[in-house]
Amino acid sequence: MNLFGKKEKKEETPACGCACNGNAEVKVNDAPADSTALTSVKVLGSGCKSCKALLDNTNAALQNMKAGIAAEYVTDMAVVAGYGVMSTPALVVNEKVVSMGKVMNPAEVENLLHKIGF
């Protein structure tokens, strides 16, 4: 409350909304900003049936696109949490999370990759 013209002190909020208070390790894409090269694709998950289905569908989409790479499957939950993922399966393209909590079929994965410029 503002009584007698005194200014209220505002508490500074951290840049990040999570419990890390802005001290989380930031993952940076190694590719140049103007690059449209598909350098890495990862499926993050716990090892469940849905996560494995997204991995298979992603690899099928990459083969259809003749990308020349295969998706990496990451099940280490500390690594998954490092990406800020709270819902698995998640799809990471060039170190950027592009999908969480959804099992996409190969056509959906391919459309998503084309939509983001690959």
N, C-alpha and C positions, 0 to 999 in steps of 0.2 A: 504494500500500500504506500502511496506517495503522500505523506503528510508534510505540511508547512514548506512545500517547495523543495524538499530533499529528493535527490535523484536515487532511484533504486539501482542497486548493483546487479548486473546481469552476470550469471555464471556462464563461462565459456563452455560450449559443448564441443566434444571432440569431432574431428572431421569425419570420423567413421561412426556409424550408428551401433556397432557391436561392442562387445566387452573388451576388445583389444585396446580401446582408447587411442586409436590411430597408430598403434605400434606394430601392426601386422606386416609381414613380409609381402611386398608387392611383386607380383610376377610380371615381367615385361616381355613382350613379344620380341624375339631376336630379329624378325624380318623388318626391313625398312618400312616406314609408314606408307609409302606409295607402292609397295610391292603387293602383287596379287598372287604370289606363290603360296601354294598350300604346303606348308612345311611340317605340320604335325596335327594329328587328330587323336584325341583321347576320349575314352568312355570311362567315366568315373562311376563306381558302384561298389556294392557290398558283396557281390558274388552271387546275387539272387538270379532267378530265372529271367526277370524283366531286364536286368542289366546285361546279361549275356545275350538276350534277344536284340537289344540296341547295338551291342558290339557286332553281332552277325549282320544286322541290317546296315550298319554303317560301313562295314567292310564290303558288302554287296554294292552299296552306292558308290564307294570309291573305285571298285572294279569297273562298274558301268561307266564312270567318268574317265577311266584310264588315268587315274591320278598317280599311279606308280608308288603309292605308299599304302600301308595298312594301319588301321587304328590300334592304338595301344590301350590295354585294359588296366586300369589302376584301381586296386581294391584296398589300398592302405588308407584307412579312414583319416589319419592325420594329414595325408596329402590331399585327400578330398576336401577336408575342412579348410585347408590352406587356400583353396580356390573360392571359398565362401559358399560352397554348395551345401544346402540344407535338405535337399530332396533329390534322391537318386532314382533312376539313372540320370546322369548329366553328360552332355556332349561338349567337349572343349576343342576349339579349332584355333590353331596358332596361339595357344596359351590364353584364349579368351573363351569364357563360358557362353555358349550360344543357346543351350537348351537345358532345362532341369525338370525332372519329375515326369517325363513323358517317354514312352517307347514309340519311336517313329518307325514307319516301314521304310524300305530302301528308297522309294520315290520321294517320300517326305524329307529324308535326309539329303537326297540329291537336290531337291528344290531349295532347301535351306542353304546349302553350300553355294548354289548359284545366286541366291538372293543376297548373300553377304559378299559376293564378288569372286567366287572361284569357279 
